[in-house]
Amino acid sequence: MTLLLGPPSSGKTTLLLALAGKLDRDLEFSGRVTYNGHEMDDFVPQRTAAYIGQHDVHIPEMTVRETIAFSARCQGVGPRFEMLAELSKREKAANITPDPDIDVFMKATSVAGKETSVLTDYILKILGLEICADTMVGNELIRGVSGGQKKRVTTGEMLAGPAKLLLMDEISTGLDSSTTYQIVKSLRQFVHILNGTAFISLL
């Protein structure tokens, strides 16, 4: 877990976007980014790293639980999909025709299913969102969760996916120091429990 500090317009956001592999294609830059020695072309960095911006964008009518569960379904199941793709490739190379029933079962476990609800409950617990799990997220017009809880929902959305590296850009925007401390504390739990990495810039 690393804190990135710098004055406004010093390039913190650009650095985080570069690490996430989300820089504009037309942007010219020098140097290179490697993950454990692997170049950005060797894998898909967007599936490994999650960039979390400072503005929370949610569907206000969805509850906290629904938001995180939806995010888990949309982002996929991480390494299990790659494992299944590799297995399929090796089966073709060895001229093996898999049993249709087993094949369907394996594909079903690699796609969002029962495990997403288990994962959702786990994330709600880690981020301390259990008390507001069935409350609507809300916005300026619809009453919902507090600012700190909304920020945790944004983080939870990324935790639900396969990414193990969180690149968080000025997550303290609009929050007081005690709320920011609670969020960072819950992120520390994520880093230790799920063996992840967090790179955070703060205002």
Secondary structure as GFF3:
##gff-version 3
##sequence-region A 1 203
A	DSSP	beta_strand	2	4	.	.	.	ID=ss1
A	DSSP	alpha_helix	12	20	.	.	.	ID=ss2
A	DSSP	beta_strand	34	35	.	.	.	ID=ss3
A	DSSP	beta_strand	38	39	.	.	.	ID=ss4
A	DSSP	three_ten_helix	40	42	.	.	.	ID=ss5
A	DSSP	alpha_helix	45	48	.	.	.	ID=ss6
A	DSSP	beta_strand	49	52	.	.	.	ID=ss7
A	DSSP	alpha_helix	64	75	.	.	.	ID=ss8
A	DSSP	alpha_helix	79	93	.	.	.	ID=ss9
A	DSSP	alpha_helix	100	110	.	.	.	ID=ss10
A	DSSP	alpha_helix	114	126	.	.	.	ID=ss11
A	DSSP	three_ten_helix	130	132	.	.	.	ID=ss12
A	DSSP	alpha_helix	147	159	.	.	.	ID=ss13
A	DSSP	beta_strand	165	169	.	.	.	ID=ss14
A	DSSP	alpha_helix	177	193	.	.	.	ID=ss15
A	DSSP	beta_strand	197	201	.	.	.	ID=ss16
###
